[in-house]
Amino acid sequence: MIQTLKQWLTGYTEDTKPKDEDRLHALKKGPIPRHVAVIMDGNGRWAKKRGLPRIAGHREGMKTVREIVRAADDLGIQSLTLYSFSTENWKRPKDEVEYLMKLPEEFLKTDLDDLKRRNVRVKMLGREEDLPPHTQRAMRTFQEETKENTGLTLNLALNYGSRAEIVLALKRIIEDVETGKMDKDEVDEQTVDRYLYTAGQPDPDLIIRTSGEIRISNFMLWQLAYSELWFTEVAWPDFNRELFFQAIMDYQQRSRRYGAV
Ligand SMILES: Cc1cc(N2CCCCCC2)n2ncc(-c3ccc(F)cc3)c2n1
């Protein structure tokens, strides 16, 4: 009975579930998104549902970060952007913010070697100057230690807000026009692209948001103009490789017209 229910729910039993390499092989036959962005939501709700402190949700969520980075690398995705800490998150309780600000150095200790072995380049998107010194040091080390790598670009959006990113880009464009570095008639959409944190990277083809919210929350507003949106009720700590592959499979089923008919 349980097996039947499981088969009905997931479509598979243990012995009919496709092997990981078979799924990778099947996915690689279709278009692989060059850039996937993820709003990793639901850590607090996950913890609350289990009567645990919010920090327990964040700790569990870091395991999912590791799993999804590896899945993206295994698929050959060019860029993966993880919305880790928004400019609004500073309003959270002090102890929670202090815990979150230690995650980069934790991740550095546990995952730098694996990321280097996988040829992953780590890049921070956001205002570094507002971070605590110890977090800034961890981010600088991560970026310095992986800057020559040519595999997956792992963008960690930390202290990031899209409107703030766009305002900073506009200020830098105005400064370059005023100093004669650029003529205002040259300013076009590609100019703005070059002044954003994601300069040189393709726009996200797919954005994933976990935990049921259906909104973008000031994330990559410029870059997401033509992105496919994929939402799941599953909270980030429960998100996994299988669901990530499901999102990629759904992306492959969608035809993208970029506004054309
Ligand atoms: C503050 C924060 C929060 C954060 N969360 C997402 C994962 C769930 C836990 C809470 C929120 N994640 N996820 C990855 C990072 C990260 C940042 C920099 C870095 F170099 C390596 C990893 C991260 N940092």
Ligand as a Chemical Component Dictionary entry (heavy atoms), coordinates in Angstrom:
data_LIG
# 
_chem_comp.id                   LIG 
_chem_comp.type                 NON-POLYMER 
_chem_comp.pdbx_formal_charge   0 
_chem_comp.three_letter_code    LIG 
# 
loop_
_chem_comp_atom.comp_id 
_chem_comp_atom.atom_id 
_chem_comp_atom.alt_atom_id 
_chem_comp_atom.type_symbol 
_chem_comp_atom.charge 
_chem_comp_atom.model_Cartn_x 
_chem_comp_atom.model_Cartn_y 
_chem_comp_atom.model_Cartn_z 
_chem_comp_atom.pdbx_ordinal 
LIG C1  C1  C 0 23.950 35.649 5.029 1  
LIG C2  C2  C 0 23.668 34.450 4.190 2  
LIG C3  C3  C 0 22.411 33.880 4.224 3  
LIG C4  C4  C 0 22.183 32.790 3.434 4  
LIG N1  N1  N 0 20.954 32.215 3.441 5  
LIG C5  C5  C 0 20.444 31.315 2.447 6  
LIG C6  C6  C 0 20.547 29.885 2.852 7  
LIG C7  C7  C 0 19.731 29.568 4.059 8  
LIG C8  C8  C 0 20.312 30.191 5.262 9  
LIG C9  C9  C 0 19.940 31.582 5.525 10 
LIG C10 C10 C 0 19.984 32.536 4.450 11 
LIG N2  N2  N 0 23.178 32.325 2.650 12 
LIG N3  N3  N 0 23.223 31.293 1.796 13 
LIG C11 C11 C 0 24.457 31.260 1.275 14 
LIG C12 C12 C 0 25.210 32.262 1.818 15 
LIG C13 C13 C 0 26.588 32.587 1.518 16 
LIG C14 C14 C 0 26.956 33.922 1.438 17 
LIG C15 C15 C 0 28.259 34.241 1.163 18 
LIG C16 C16 C 0 29.163 33.238 0.957 19 
LIG F1  F1  F 0 30.437 33.541 0.661 20 
LIG C17 C17 C 0 28.796 31.920 1.018 21 
LIG C18 C18 C 0 27.505 31.586 1.315 22 
LIG C19 C19 C 0 24.393 32.931 2.684 23 
LIG N4  N4  N 0 24.663 33.985 3.446 24 
# 
loop_
_chem_comp_bond.comp_id 
_chem_comp_bond.atom_id_1 
_chem_comp_bond.atom_id_2 
_chem_comp_bond.value_order 
_chem_comp_bond.pdbx_ordinal 
LIG C1  C2  SING 1  
LIG C2  C3  SING 2  
LIG C2  N4  DOUB 3  
LIG C3  C4  DOUB 4  
LIG C4  N1  SING 5  
LIG C4  N2  SING 6  
LIG N1  C5  SING 7  
LIG N1  C10 SING 8  
LIG C5  C6  SING 9  
LIG C6  C7  SING 10 
LIG C7  C8  SING 11 
LIG C8  C9  SING 12 
LIG C9  C10 SING 13 
LIG N2  N3  SING 14 
LIG N2  C19 SING 15 
LIG N3  C11 DOUB 16 
LIG C11 C12 SING 17 
LIG C12 C13 SING 18 
LIG C12 C19 DOUB 19 
LIG C13 C14 SING 20 
LIG C13 C18 DOUB 21 
LIG C14 C15 DOUB 22 
LIG C15 C16 SING 23 
LIG C16 F1  SING 24 
LIG C16 C17 DOUB 25 
LIG C17 C18 SING 26 
LIG C19 N4  SING 27 
# 
